[in-house]
Amino acid sequence: MIKSLAVFALLVTFSAQAATWRITYPRPMSDSDKRSIYPVKLLALALEQTGVQYSLMPSERIMLQNKALKRLMDSRDVNVVWSVTDKQREQQLLPIRIPIYKGLIGWRLLLIRDDMPARFKYVQKLEHLIKLIPVQGRDWPDTKVLQANGFNVTVDNAYGNLFNLLRRAQGDFFPRSLVEVWDEIDNPAYNSDLMVEKEIAIRYPAAMYFFVNKKSRPLANLLEKGIEKAIADGSFEQLFVHTFQAKLDRANMPNRHVFELENSFLPTATPLERKELWYHPNEQKQGQ
């Protein structure tokens, strides 16, 4: 009897170890869309840290962010999505409250038409910038942030269309985060007639999290455990530096005029007190 119980226990243990966590994330908008590369690498790092067996794959179909979030709420097609947090999003989904970009998503450079730089030289105060029109995604939390700070925002559902709005002068600038802007301006699919404005930046507190379905607490715990272990052993920072340091250097932040915006949509549970989770441009270069 004792021997049989021991064998059963070993089988249960082996079965648990052999179980595979199947992680499905939204498929990128196109082959030239590089925005998924870093989040997927971080997901893989977190899962490796836990020692579980896993498969990590994109959804069968391309989904705009709003559709991906709805699918996640319905437990269909995807079981993890990364997105900028706000109060509504945290009511609908379960966040892993570690800002995967260390807050870089709230540090914004301005994509403008290449015939516009002279106009931006006259922008010396926030009230000057507010007179210009940004373009943004219709359902992006950043859109609400800009509107709450007094901007008249031109919106569209499709990411690729936003660049066209700017080219057609239906907006004056497209604020893009430090993690996105250089891939976009180097991409022939997006960069025609556009440039990165050289003297201005916008900053507001913002966090992009991994989100899972409200009922997926075990998955949330697994990912949180893995990311925290990666933070503790330095591998999170190594991935961050490897991915973004050259982009931060290229942004030349110390020589930019940074306009600070308020973000009243930031949930109170945002871990602002954990300084190691956030990018600080005035401190020594990350990883040195």
Buried (B, 14 or more C-beta within 10 A) or exposed (E): EEEEEEEEEEEEEEEEEEEEBEBBBBBBBEEEBBBBEBBBBBBBBBBBBBEBEBEBEBBEEBBBBBBBBBBBBEEEBBBBBBBBBBEEBBEEBBBBBBBBBBBBBBBBBBBBBEEBBEBBEEBEEBEEBBEBBBBBBBBBBBBBBBBBBEBEBBBBEEBEBBBBBBBEEBBBBBBBBBBBBBBBBEBEEBBEEBBBBBEBBBBBBBBBBBBBBBEBEEBBBBBBBBBBBBBEEEBBBBBBBEBBBEBBEBBEBEEBEEBEBEBEBBBEEBEBEEEEBBBEBEEEEBEE
